[in-house]
Amino acid sequence: MVRDSERIARIHRTLKAHKLDALVCSLPSNVRLTSGYWPVIGNAIAVATRDGIVAVLAPHDETEFATSGWADVLRFFSSGSLHRITNAVDAVRPHIAELFSSAGLPPTARVGIEGASFDPSVYAAGFSYGASLPALLSCALPQLEVVDATDVLAHLRSTLTSREIASVREACAIARSAFEYTAQQVHVGMREYELADILRTRLRVPDRSRADGFVYCMSGPNGGQAHASFQRSTGRAVAEGELLLLHCNSCCAGMWTDITRTFSLGSPPRQIRARLDAIFRARHDAIDAVSAGVSASAVDLAARTALTRAGFESEFRHPAGHGVGFAAIDHNAVPRLHPHSSDVLETGMVFNVEPALYEPGAFGIRHCDMVAVGPDGAELLTGFQQSPEDLLLPVQ
């Protein structure tokens, strides 16, 4: 991967402003942020210094991925051995001091580390250093000053570079192809998990950088729970006249999307069509409100006002959106499109806009687009299936 000089410059400015010598990261999304390398398991460590040097300590198993980033210093460790039982902390401990030295950091450096954070799952099992990271650093470098840099990292993640946005665009393009293909396959009697599997399969594009994603489908009354803290596809068969809420988080080169389309299998009842029309008015008004310098709460208000005018305010049960990019679903990722958000939109911010209406046990409707703040307002990254008519599927 070509060095992202824009990201390196932002890290430099941020570290200087907070009087930090370096950031030390282990969460895969933060390692991706600082080094361009997107870890699989989560036991890699990245150090990004104020001088613009990036050093990475990665497991040998991930050499292919680690070397595709822009780290100036690459060190590797063995995460397992037949000679003794070990763990990740013990495996990396002998390499920490040398990693810092190679990055040009003194033993008395002041470094920021990550705190609790959402991070997308990229494998069946993952590792997190968590609370052991500061102890690991202090053991290797007793004079090191370690401070919580959670807010610093959140700020860095809130605006994407042109290259990072390009990866999000690519992930959106993959999702578009997957949604358009899947819409042609829907027929009465299909199971929710069958539809989800079709969409998920189309997210895996061999010639794209680790393209993949997560998908769920919730149909009919199940869709009424699509606002819950987690969602799942079931074996429920879809029927004529029902809504199919189909959601995906596609990823490419370590950058994520958050996209939902709600299809109607055949013509929907009048009351459902009224809600579909209201959601698209809310979507239009919210995206139209996006511009650098605008408060994130104003975008939420634009969507909420449209749904209130239509008489559906009580059915809009969550905020209008959140930051997306280094994570797929983190409702605290800046900018937070929330009625009480203090966030202000900046050029380079990428987020979803997701007006939705839910009635538990009856229906769920959500239209979730990806948007980037550009110099001239909103750049719609998911310009497909953009009207109720586009989501009406023939009965097969």
C-alpha positions in Angstrom: 0.0 0.0 0.0 1.3 3.5 -0.9 2.0 5.6 2.2 -1.0 7.7 3.1 0.8 11.0 3.7 -2.5 12.7 4.5 -3.1 10.3 7.4 0.5 10.6 8.6 0.3 14.4 8.6 -3.0 14.3 10.6 -1.4 12.0 13.2 1.6 14.4 13.5 -0.6 17.4 14.0 -2.8 15.6 16.6 0.1 14.3 18.6 1.8 17.7 18.6 -1.5 19.3 19.8 -1.8 16.8 22.7 1.9 16.8 23.6 2.2 13.1 22.8 5.3 11.5 21.4 3.4 8.6 19.9 0.3 6.5 19.7 0.4 2.8 20.5 -2.5 0.8 19.1 -3.5 -2.9 19.0 -7.2 -2.8 18.0 -7.2 -3.9 14.3 -9.1 -0.8 13.1 -6.6 1.5 14.9 -3.6 -0.4 13.5 -5.3 0.1 10.1 -5.7 3.8 10.9 -2.0 4.3 11.8 -0.2 1.9 9.5 -2.4 0.9 6.6 -2.2 -2.8 7.8 -5.4 -4.4 8.8 -4.7 -7.3 11.2 -6.8 -10.4 11.4 -6.5 -11.8 14.9 -5.8 -8.6 16.9 -2.4 -9.4 18.5 -0.4 -6.9 16.3 0.8 -3.6 17.8 1.4 -0.4 15.9 3.4 2.6 17.1 2.9 5.9 15.2 5.3 8.7 16.3 5.1 12.5 16.1 8.0 12.4 13.7 6.0 10.4 11.2 7.7 7.1 11.8 5.4 4.0 11.9 6.5 0.8 13.5 4.5 -2.5 13.5 5.0 -5.7 15.5 2.9 -8.4 13.8 2.6 -12.2 14.0 4.5 -14.2 11.4 1.2 -15.6 10.1 0.2 -12.1 9.0 3.3 -11.2 7.1 1.4 -10.8 3.8 -0.9 -8.3 5.3 1.6 -6.4 7.4 3.9 -5.8 4.5 1.0 -4.4 2.5 0.8 -1.4 4.9 3.2 1.6 5.0 5.1 0.9 8.2 8.7 2.1 8.2 9.7 -0.6 10.7 8.3 -4.1 10.6 9.0 -6.7 13.3 7.5 -10.1 13.6 6.9 -12.6 16.4 5.8 -16.2 16.7 2.5 -16.5 18.4 2.8 -20.1 19.4 5.3 -22.9 20.1 5.5 -26.6 20.7 8.3 -26.0 23.2 6.1 -24.3 25.7 2.5 -23.0 26.2 2.4 -19.2 25.8 0.0 -16.3 25.3 0.1 -13.2 23.2 1.4 -11.0 25.9 4.3 -13.3 26.6 5.0 -13.6 22.9 5.3 -9.9 22.2 6.9 -8.8 25.5 10.6 -9.4 24.4 10.0 -7.2 21.3 8.5 -4.1 22.8 11.6 -2.2 23.8 13.3 -2.8 20.5 10.2 -1.8 18.6 10.1 1.6 20.4 13.9 2.1 19.9 13.5 1.3 16.1 10.8 4.0 15.9 13.2 6.5 17.4 11.4 6.8 20.8 13.2 7.4 24.0 12.5 5.2 27.1 10.9 8.3 28.7 8.4 9.0 25.8 4.8 10.1 26.5 2.5 7.8 24.6 -1.2 7.5 24.1 -3.0 4.2 24.1 -6.6 3.2 23.2 -9.3 2.6 25.7 -12.6 0.7 25.2 -13.8 0.8 21.6 -16.1 -0.9 19.1 -14.1 -2.9 16.6 -15.6 -5.0 13.7 -15.0 -8.7 13.8 -12.9 -9.9 10.9 -12.4 -13.5 11.9 -14.1 -16.3 13.9 -11.9 -15.6 16.9 -10.0 -12.5 17.9 -7.6 -11.3 20.6 -7.6 -8.0 22.5 -4.8 -6.8 24.8 -7.3 -4.7 26.7 -6.1 -3.8 30.2 -2.9 -5.8 29.7 -1.5 -3.3 27.2 -0.4 -0.6 29.7 1.2 -3.2 31.9 3.0 -4.7 29.0 4.4 -1.4 28.0 5.4 -0.4 31.5 7.1 -3.8 32.0 9.2 -3.4 28.9 9.8 0.4 29.3 9.4 1.3 33.0 10.0 5.1 32.4 7.4 5.3 29.7 4.5 7.7 30.4 1.3 6.1 29.3 -1.9 8.1 28.9 -5.4 7.4 27.7 -5.8 8.5 24.1 -9.3 7.2 23.5 -10.6 10.7 22.5 -7.5 11.4 20.4 -8.1 8.3 18.4 -11.8 9.0 18.1 -11.0 12.4 16.6 -8.5 10.8 14.2 -11.1 8.3 13.1 -13.8 10.9 12.6 -12.5 12.2 9.3 -11.2 10.0 6.5 -8.4 10.7 4.1 -9.0 10.7 0.3 -7.5 7.2 0.1 -9.6 5.9 3.0 -12.8 7.3 1.4 -11.8 5.6 -1.9 -11.8 2.3 0.0 -15.2 3.0 1.4 -16.5 3.9 -2.1 -15.1 0.5 -3.3 -16.9 -1.3 -0.5 -20.1 0.6 -1.4 -19.7 -0.4 -5.1 -19.4 -4.0 -4.1 -22.5 -3.7 -1.9 -24.4 -2.1 -4.8 -23.7 -5.1 -7.1 -24.6 -7.5 -4.3 -27.9 -5.8 -3.6 -28.9 -5.5 -7.2 -28.1 -9.1 -7.9 -30.0 -10.3 -4.7 -33.1 -8.3 -5.6 -33.4 -10.4 -8.8 -33.3 -13.7 -6.8 -36.1 -13.0 -4.4 -39.2 -15.2 -4.6 -42.1 -16.3 -2.3 -41.1 -19.0 0.1 -37.4 -18.2 0.4 -36.0 -18.3 3.9 -34.5 -15.2 5.5 -31.1 -16.9 5.9 -31.2 -17.9 2.2 -31.5 -14.3 1.1 -28.8 -13.2 3.5 -26.5 -15.9 2.2 -27.0 -14.8 -1.4 -26.1 -11.2 -0.6 -23.1 -12.2 1.6 -21.7 -14.4 -1.1 -21.7 -11.5 -3.5 -19.7 -9.3 -1.1 -16.7 -11.7 -1.5 -14.9 -10.4 -4.5 -11.6 -12.3 -5.0 -9.7 -9.5 -6.8 -10.5 -6.9 -4.2 -8.5 -6.3 -1.0 -10.1 -8.7 1.5 -13.6 -7.8 0.4 -16.2 -9.4 2.6 -18.9 -8.4 5.0 -21.9 -9.3 7.3 -25.5 -9.6 6.3 -28.9 -10.2 7.8 -32.5 -10.4 6.5 -35.6 -9.8 8.6 -39.0 -10.2 7.0 -42.6 -9.3 7.8 -43.1 -9.0 11.6 -39.5 -9.9 12.3 -38.4 -6.6 10.8 -40.1 -4.8 13.8 -37.1 -5.9 15.9 -34.4 -4.6 13.4 -33.7 -1.7 15.7 -32.5 -3.9 18.6 -29.0 -4.2 19.8 -28.4 -7.2 17.5 -30.2 -8.7 14.6 -30.3 -12.1 12.9 -31.7 -14.0 10.0 -34.1 -16.8 10.8 -35.7 -19.7 8.9 -38.9 -17.7 8.4 -40.3 -18.0 4.8 -41.1 -14.7 3.0 -44.6 -14.2 1.7 -46.3 -12.0 -0.9 -47.0 -8.4 0.2 -44.4 -8.5 2.9 -41.4 -6.3 3.6 -37.9 -7.7 3.5 -35.4 -5.6 5.4 -32.0 -6.6 4.0 -28.9 -5.2 5.7 -25.2 -5.4 5.0 -21.9 -4.2 6.4 -19.5 -4.7 3.5 -15.7 -4.1 3.9 -12.8 -3.6 1.6 -9.1 -2.9 2.6 -10.2 -2.6 6.2 -12.9 0.1 5.6 -16.5 -0.6 6.3 -20.0 0.4 5.2 -23.5 0.3 6.8 -26.2 -0.1 4.2 -29.9 -1.2 4.4 -32.6 -1.6 1.8 -36.2 -2.6 2.5 -37.9 -4.4 -0.3 -41.6 -5.1 -0.8 -42.4 -8.5 -2.3 -45.3 -7.3 -4.5 -47.4 -4.2 -3.9 -47.4 -3.2 -0.2 -50.6 -2.2 1.7 -51.5 1.5 1.6 -50.3 2.1 5.1 -46.9 0.6 4.4 -46.6 2.5 1.1 -47.3 5.7 3.1 -44.4 4.9 5.4 -42.0 4.1 2.5 -42.8 7.5 1.0 -42.2 9.2 4.3 -38.9 7.5 4.8 -37.7 8.6 1.4 -38.7 12.2 2.1 -36.8 12.0 5.4 -33.8 10.5 3.6 -33.8 13.3 1.0 -34.2 16.1 3.7 -31.4 14.6 5.8 -28.9 14.3 3.0 -29.8 17.7 1.7 -29.0 19.1 5.1 -25.4 17.7 5.1 -22.6 20.3 4.7 -19.4 21.1 6.5 -20.1 23.3 9.5 -23.6 22.0 10.0 -24.4 20.4 13.3 -25.0 16.6 13.3 -28.2 17.2 15.3 -29.6 19.3 12.4 -29.3 16.3 10.1 -31.1 14.2 12.6 -33.8 16.9 13.0 -34.3 17.1 9.2 -35.1 13.4 9.0 -37.1 13.4 12.2 -39.2 16.4 11.1 -40.2 14.7 7.8 -41.4 11.6 9.7 -43.2 13.7 12.3 -45.0 15.6 9.6 -46.2 12.3 8.2 -47.4 11.2 11.6 -44.9 8.5 12.2 -42.6 10.1 14.8 -43.1 7.5 17.5 -42.0 4.7 15.1 -38.6 6.3 14.5 -36.8 4.6 17.4 -33.1 5.5 17.0 -30.9 8.3 15.9 -30.5 9.2 12.2 -27.0 7.9 11.8 -23.4 7.6 13.1 -19.8 7.6 11.8 -18.8 4.7 9.6 -15.5 3.8 8.1 -13.0 2.2 10.5 -15.9 0.5 12.2 -19.2 -0.8 10.8 -21.6 -0.1 13.6 -20.6 2.1 16.4 -23.4 4.4 17.5 -20.9 6.6 19.4 -18.6 7.1 16.3 -18.4 10.8 15.3 -20.4 12.3 13.8 -23.4 11.2 15.9 -26.6 12.1 14.1 -28.5 12.3 17.3 -31.0 14.9 18.7 -28.6 15.9 21.4 -25.3 15.6 19.5 -22.8 18.4 19.9 -20.8 17.2 16.8 -20.2 19.5 13.9 -19.8 18.1 10.4 -16.4 18.4 8.8 -15.1 17.7 5.3 -14.0 14.1 5.1 -16.5 12.7 7.6 -18.3 9.6 6.5 -21.5 8.3 8.1 -24.7 6.6 7.4 -28.1 8.2 7.1 -30.8 5.7 8.2 -34.4 7.0 8.6 -36.5 4.0 9.8 -39.9 3.1 11.1 -40.6 0.0 13.3 -43.6 -1.6 14.8 -42.6 -4.6 16.8 -44.5 -7.7 15.7 -45.7 -6.0 12.5 -43.0 -4.5 10.3 -39.7 -2.8 10.0 -38.6 -0.3 7.3 -35.1 1.2 7.1 -33.3 2.9 4.3 -29.6 3.3 5.2 -27.3 5.2 2.9 -23.6 6.0 3.1 -22.7 9.7 2.9 -19.4 11.6 2.8 -19.0 15.3 3.6 -17.4 16.9 0.6 -16.4 20.6 -0.1 -19.8 21.2 -1.8 -22.0 19.2 0.6 -23.0 15.6 0.7 -21.5 13.0 -1.5 -23.9 10.0 -1.7 -21.8 6.9 -1.8 -24.7 4.5 -2.2 -26.6 5.9 -5.2 -28.7 2.9 -6.0 -32.3 1.7 -5.2 -33.2 5.3 -4.3 -37.0 5.3 -4.6 -39.9 3.1 -3.3 -40.4 2.0 -6.9 -36.9 0.6 -7.0 -37.7 -1.6 -4.0 -40.9 -3.1 -5.3 -40.1 -6.7 -6.3 -42.3 -8.8 -8.7 -43.9 -11.8 -7.1 -42.2 -15.0 -8.3 
